[in-house]
C-alpha cells in the first residue's frame, strides 16, 4: 500500500514519477490516462486482474497511440 512499500519509499517515488510522466504526456498532446499507478499487495490477485482489464479497456477506448514509431 502507498507509504508501506517494502523498499521504504519506493512507491511514493514511483507516484511522483508517474505524475511527472502524466504531466509530460499532457504537454505533448497525449492522453495522460494512458499511464496509471496502482498500489496493491501481493495478496490482491483478483483486484490486479480487475485493474488490468480496466486499463486494457481504457487504452482500447483511447485508441492507438498518436506517436508514430
Buried (B, 14 or more C-beta within 10 A) or exposed (E): EEEEBEEEEEBBEBBEEBEEBBEEBEEEEBBBBBBEBBBEEEEBEEEBEEBEEEBEEEBEEEEEEEEEE
